[in-house]
Amino acid sequence: MTADAKVTFDMCGDIGLVTLDDRQRRNALSREIVRGLLGSLDAALAAGARAIVIAAQGPAFCAGANIADLLDGWMEARDPDEDPALLFKRLFDFERPVIAAVHGPALGGGLELVLSCDLVVADSSAWFAMPELGHGVIPNTAVALLSRVVGMRRALELVLTRRRVDAEEALTIGLVNRMAPVGTLQAEALQLAQGIVEDAPPGAIRAAKSNLHGHAAVDWARVLASPLDVPKGEWQEGLNAFAERRSPSYRRFWAAERDAYGAGARPVR
């Protein structure tokens, strides 16, 4: 178990099992959860895990970023040990295969967590969505990774419409690799992981991952900087509205855009 009890780490044979357990907040990516996940990756390497499965307790896989942390300075100044985007980069670059075992919703940052894993097993309760634009922010890691998985047109549609994708559609479009019957999700993910590492050496697996990623490189510096491409007033309104459980009002921002373009100038960011 990691130092933070909201994330647990166990060895299941050769495979490290990392489990999110913050049911009250639906496993939202809080500072504690991010620290716990990063610590579990270190623990997995120290324990000799050949691959990792990331699973979750409760009715949701991960409900996205923790809004309270975003409002508490996270948008503008993040601690590297608590930054979700750096967690996603670490997972993306991780030395061992990483498999997400998804049930229930994987929203926003939860979907970005899924995208940062190498493979995804889901059961029929799983569903995916990126609601960020409605909150005045962008899914900064998803805009870098999603098109690699589902193609540019579909990625644009999912980001812009923010619609819900159920497990069957996720399988069809390649967001999910395999479906597991309800009640067997964790076992199926562990079995997949074991099958990958059983008869392949670590260096070859590591080289395969690094070269696959190298041929379609991600600009992580841009990922880390891109949240602040959104004007501050917009994300403050969106996040405050979510925290206050009201509908956001973006009319003034549209009016400012109209006035700026009408005057023949691009809006000032």
N, C-alpha and C positions, 0 to 999 in steps of 0.2 A: 504494500500500500504506500502511496506517496505521502509526503508530509501533509498535504491538504487532503482531508478525507472526502472531498467532493469528487475526486478522481481516484479510482483504484487501479492497481496494476497487479496482475497475477500471471504466472506461467502455466500454460496448458500444454504440457509436453514441450515441444520446441517453439511454441508460438506464444508471444506475449499478448495478453488480453487487457486492453485499457478500457475502462468503463466510466462514463460520465454519470454522476449521481447527484443532481441538484433538482429534484423533482418539483419542488415548490416553484422554481423559476423555469421549469421545462428545459433544464440543461442549457440555459442561455450562456453565451460565451462571456461570462463575467471575468474580472481580473483573476479570481480564484481558479476558475476552470482553465483559463489559459495557462496560468502558472502550473497547475496540476498536470495538464497535458504535456507541456514541455518537460516537466520533471519525469513523467512516465516514459518519454522517449529515451531519456538518459538511463532510466532504470532498466529499460528493455535491453539496451546495448550492454549494460553491465551484467545483466543476467544471462546473456548469450542467446537472446531471442533471435530466431532465424527470420521471423516475420511478425507483423503486428496486426491484430484485429481491434478496431475501435467500435465499441458498442455503447448502449445507454440504458439506464434504468428509467422506469416511469413511462408515461404515455407518449412522450415525444423523444425523438432522437436529439434534436437541438433546435430551439426556437429562435436562434440568431443572436445578434449582439445584445448585451445587456444595456438597455437604454440609459439607466442611471449612470453607468460608467461613461457612456458617450457624452452625456451632459456634464459630467464631472471632469471635464478637461481632456477626455480621451480623443476627441476629434482633432485637437491641435498639438498635444504634447503627450506622447505615449511612452511608458517605460518599456524598453525592449523585452523585458521578462514578462510583460503583460499585453503585448501587442498581437492581436489576432492575425494580422497580415504576416508578421514574422513567424508565428506558429505555422501558418499555412505554407510559407516558404520552407520551413524546416521539414514539414511533412513531405512536401513535393520533392525535396532533395534528399530525403532520408535514405540511409544506407540499405535498409531492408524493405521488402514489399509491405505495403500498408493497405489493409482492406477495411472498408467501412461496412458495418452491419446495421442497416437502417430500418427502423420501424417508426410509424407515426410521422409527424411533420419534421422536415428538415428545411427551415426557413432562413432566408438571408444568409447570415454568417454560418448557419448550420449547413446550407447547401454549399457554401464556399469550403467548409470543412470536408464535405463529401468530395468536392472537385479536387481537393488537394491530395486525396488518397489515390492509390494506384488502381484499385478495383472496388466495385460496390456490389454487395449482396443486399437485397431488400425483400421484405415480405409484403403481402397485399395491403397492409395498413399504411405503408409508406406513401408520402406525397411531398412534393417539392415546390417552392415558390420563392421569388425574390421581390419582396414588397418595398425595397429601399426607396425607389423614386418617389413613392407616395409619402415617404417620411423626409423628403428633401435631402437624401444622401444617395450615394451610388454604391453598388456592390463591387468594390474596387478590385478584389481578387477574382470575382466571377467574370468581370469584363475582360480579364486577361486569360482565364482558363476555359470559360464555357464554350467559346467558339471552337476550340481545339477538340472538344468532345462531341458537340452536336452540330457544328457548322455555323457560319456567320449569320445567315438569315434567321435561323431558328433561335440563335442566341439573342439577336436583336429583339425578336418577338417576345421572348420570355422576360428579358430585362424591361422592355418598354411597357408591355401589357401587364406584367406582374401576376399573370394568371397561375392557377394551380395545375400542377402536372401530377397525375396519379401514377402508381407504381407500374401499371401496364404500359402507359405511354412512355414513362421513363425508360423502360426496357426497350421499347421499340426505337426510340431515338438515340439509344446508346448511353444515356445518363446512368443507367444501371446495367451491370453485366449479367447478373443472375437473379432469379426469383427463388425464394425459399418458402415452403409452407409455414403458416403461422405456428409458432411454437418450436420451430427448428432453426430459426435464423442464426443464432450464435453458433450452433453446431455446424451448420452449412458453411459459414464463413471460416471457422477454424479448419474445417476439412479442406476447403479451397486453399487456404494458406499452407497447410501441411503438404498438399499435393505439389505446390510450387517449389517448396524448399527441400523436399525429401531426397530428390536425386539430382540436385543442381548445387554447385559450389557457390560460396558467397561472393567471390570476386567476379564471376560471370554474371550473377544476378545484378550486382552493383553496376557493372559495366553496361549491361543491357539497359537499365534504368537511366543511367547518366547520358548515354548516347541517344536514346529515344528523346529525352528532354533537350539534349543539345541540338538536335536537328530541328527543333521547334522551340527556340529559346523564348523565355519570358522575361520581360523588362521589369524586374522586381523593384528597381528604384522608382519607376513610374507607378507601380502598384502602391507603394508606400506613400508617395506624394499625392496621388490622385484624389483622395477624399476632399482635399482643400481646393480642387478645381470647382467645386460647388460653392457659390457665394454664401458667406457666413449667415446672412439673414435668412436664407432659404432653409438651411439645415437646422438653424435654431428654431424656426417656426415649426418645422416638421417634427422634430424630436420633442419639443415642448408640448405640441398638440397630442402626440402619442402618450407622453407621460401624464398629461392632464385628461386623457380619455375624451378628447374632442376632435372634431374634424379640423384639419389644417386649413388655413385660408392663404392661398397663393395669389390672389387677384392683384395685389399691389406689385408683385414681381412681374406678372404678365403685363401690367400697365406700364411699368418702367421699361420693359423691353420694347413695347410698342412705341413709347415716346422716343426712346433712343434711336430706333430704326427709322422712325418718322422724321427725325431730325438729321438723318443721314449719317449717323455714327453708330458704331457697334457699342453695345452696353459695356460699361466699365465693370470689371470683375474685382 
